[in-house]
Amino acid sequence: MVSAVVMLLGLVAVPTSMAGPTTTRPVGDFVNAQLFTIFWTDPARDLLAVVDYAGERNNLIQSLGGASLGTSFGGQVTERPLPDGRAEVTVVLETTNAFVVARQLSTGTLYFGYAIPQVVGGAEAALSRSTFRLVFTNTGVGDPLPDLVQLLFEPLSGQEVRSISIAAAGSGTFRAAFGVPDGTPGRVQVTQTGLFMTAFKGATADGFPAEHVLLRVVGR
């Protein structure tokens, strides 16, 4: 699940039949609004993953004097006016060469990839491809798109998250703390689905019916 997500209760769905025509805007409108990168957890495996879906970590690496990882984006943002004046916004963001690391959730110990200071110092970053999808309501069609952390934890009046998901796969090397020789080639897979228009019971009790971070040594 998203780190420390506060359950967003009491959301009211607007019937689709009442919505207006859909318009499209560049996915860069969303990317450029992102100030922070959320991370994704798998409590059952005691794992946490950071996937740089919006390039914020790549920007930080460059600002500290490191080389760009070549992070690039595709996708689009669609907006549909709602009867109450708000907009339903759907973001589909496809990212290549996204910085990725995986850590032990309970301790923060680095298991996979290299941390930003190490990458700035010349270590080879683990990289991934990801597809990120977000559906939320915004204050109006054409209004500025929010930073995701602000949207999740300090939404403006009229902003509500409806669903969020990410699917990412990457390659890099393990650290010795994972229990293999340092530098062992490996793969990471992140699959997370958050549904906030649910009864928060059963499989969706925490809003995340799917929350997987999988690590695999290459060749096993």
C-alpha positions in Angstrom: 0.0 0.0 0.0 1.0 3.6 -0.2 3.1 4.7 2.8 1.0 5.9 5.7 -2.1 6.4 3.6 -5.0 7.8 5.6 -8.2 6.1 4.8 -10.3 8.4 2.7 -13.8 7.7 3.9 -17.2 9.1 3.0 -16.5 9.6 -0.7 -19.6 9.9 -2.9 -19.5 8.6 -6.5 -21.1 10.7 -9.2 -23.1 8.6 -11.7 -21.2 8.3 -15.0 -24.3 9.0 -16.9 -24.4 12.6 -15.5 -20.8 13.4 -16.5 -19.9 15.6 -19.5 -17.6 15.0 -22.4 -13.9 14.0 -21.8 -11.0 16.3 -22.7 -7.3 15.5 -22.8 -4.2 17.3 -21.5 -0.5 16.5 -21.6 0.8 14.0 -19.0 3.5 16.5 -18.3 0.9 18.6 -16.5 0.9 15.9 -13.8 4.6 15.0 -13.9 5.6 18.6 -13.4 3.4 19.0 -10.4 5.0 16.2 -8.5 7.2 17.3 -5.6 7.6 14.0 -3.8 7.6 10.3 -4.5 5.4 8.0 -2.5 6.5 4.5 -1.7 4.7 1.2 -1.8 4.6 -1.5 0.8 4.1 -5.2 1.1 3.5 -5.9 4.8 3.2 -9.7 4.2 6.8 -9.8 2.9 8.1 -7.0 5.1 9.1 -5.1 1.9 9.0 -1.5 0.7 9.7 -0.2 -2.8 10.3 3.2 -4.2 9.6 3.6 -7.9 10.4 6.9 -9.5 7.3 7.1 -11.6 7.3 10.9 -11.9 11.1 11.4 -12.2 11.5 13.3 -8.9 14.4 11.0 -7.8 16.1 11.4 -11.2 15.9 15.2 -10.8 17.3 15.0 -7.3 20.2 12.9 -8.5 21.1 15.5 -11.1 20.7 18.3 -8.7 23.3 16.6 -6.5 25.8 16.4 -9.4 24.9 12.9 -10.6 24.2 11.9 -14.2 20.6 11.6 -15.5 19.2 8.1 -15.6 17.4 8.9 -18.8 14.0 8.7 -17.1 11.2 9.4 -19.7 7.4 9.5 -19.8 4.4 8.7 -21.9 0.7 8.5 -21.3 -2.0 11.2 -21.0 -4.4 12.9 -18.6 -8.1 13.0 -19.3 -10.7 15.2 -17.6 -14.4 14.9 -17.5 -16.6 17.7 -16.1 -19.0 16.7 -13.3 -22.4 18.2 -12.6 -21.1 19.9 -9.4 -18.4 21.8 -11.3 -15.6 19.5 -10.4 -13.6 17.3 -12.8 -13.0 13.6 -12.7 -9.3 13.2 -13.7 -7.7 10.0 -15.0 -3.9 10.0 -15.1 -2.1 7.2 -17.1 1.6 7.6 -16.7 4.1 5.2 -18.4 7.7 5.7 -17.2 10.9 4.1 -18.5 14.3 4.1 -16.8 12.7 4.9 -13.4 15.0 4.7 -10.4 13.9 1.9 -8.1 15.0 0.5 -4.7 13.6 -2.1 -2.3 14.1 -2.1 1.4 13.0 -4.1 4.4 9.8 -2.4 5.6 10.4 -2.9 9.3 14.0 -1.6 9.4 14.6 0.3 6.2 17.6 -1.9 5.4 18.5 -1.6 1.7 18.0 -5.0 -0.1 17.9 -4.1 -3.8 19.4 -1.3 -5.9 21.5 1.6 -4.6 20.5 4.6 -2.6 20.6 8.1 -4.1 23.9 9.2 -2.5 25.5 6.0 -3.9 24.2 6.6 -7.4 25.4 10.2 -7.3 28.8 8.7 -6.3 28.8 6.5 -9.4 27.0 3.3 -8.4 24.8 1.8 -11.1 21.1 2.5 -10.2 18.5 -0.2 -10.5 16.0 0.9 -13.2 12.4 -0.1 -13.9 9.5 0.4 -16.3 6.2 1.4 -14.7 2.6 2.1 -15.5 0.9 4.4 -12.9 -2.8 5.1 -12.9 -4.7 7.5 -10.8 -8.3 8.5 -10.8 -9.4 11.5 -8.6 -11.7 14.5 -8.6 -10.2 17.9 -9.0 -11.6 21.4 -8.4 -12.5 21.9 -12.0 -11.6 21.1 -15.6 -8.3 22.7 -16.6 -7.3 23.5 -13.0 -3.7 22.8 -11.8 -3.1 19.2 -11.1 -2.0 18.4 -7.5 1.1 16.8 -6.2 0.1 13.2 -5.2 1.2 13.6 -1.6 -0.8 16.7 -1.2 -3.8 15.0 -2.8 -3.6 12.0 -0.5 -2.9 13.8 2.8 -4.1 17.4 2.4 -6.7 17.5 -0.4 -8.3 20.7 -1.3 -12.1 21.0 -1.0 -13.5 19.0 -3.9 -10.4 16.8 -4.4 -11.0 13.1 -3.7 -8.9 10.0 -4.6 -11.0 7.2 -6.2 -8.3 4.7 -7.2 -4.6 4.4 -7.6 -2.4 1.7 -9.0 1.1 0.9 -10.2 2.7 -2.0 -12.0 6.5 -1.9 -12.3 9.3 -4.3 -13.2 12.9 -3.5 -12.9 16.4 -5.0 -12.8 19.5 -4.2 -10.7 21.7 -5.8 -8.0 21.1 -7.0 -4.5 22.8 -5.8 -1.4 24.4 -8.3 1.0 21.7 -7.6 3.6 19.3 -9.6 1.4 21.3 -12.7 2.2 23.2 -13.1 -1.1 26.6 -11.8 -2.2 26.6 -8.1 -2.8 26.1 -7.3 -6.5 24.1 -10.4 -7.2 21.8 -9.6 -10.3 18.1 -9.5 -9.5 14.7 -8.4 -10.5 12.0 -6.4 -8.7 8.3 -6.4 -9.4 5.8 -4.0 -7.8 2.0 -4.4 -8.1 -0.3 -2.2 -6.1 -4.0 -1.4 -6.4 -5.8 1.0 -4.1 -9.6 1.4 -4.3 -11.0 4.1 -2.2 -14.7 3.8 -3.3 -15.2 0.6 -1.3 -16.8 -0.5 1.9 -13.3 -1.1 3.4 -14.1 -4.7 4.3 -12.5 -8.1 3.6 -9.8 -7.9 0.9 -10.3 -4.1 0.6 -10.3 -3.4 4.3 -7.2 -1.2 4.0 -8.2 0.1 0.5 -5.5 -2.1 -1.2 -6.8 -5.5 -2.4 -3.4 -6.0 -4.1 0.0 -4.9 -2.6 2.9 -6.9 -3.8 6.6 -6.2 -3.8 8.5 -9.2 -5.2 12.3 -9.7 -5.3 14.0 -12.5 -7.3 17.6 -13.4 -7.9 18.2 -13.8 -11.6 18.6 -17.5 -12.5 16.5 -18.7 -9.6 
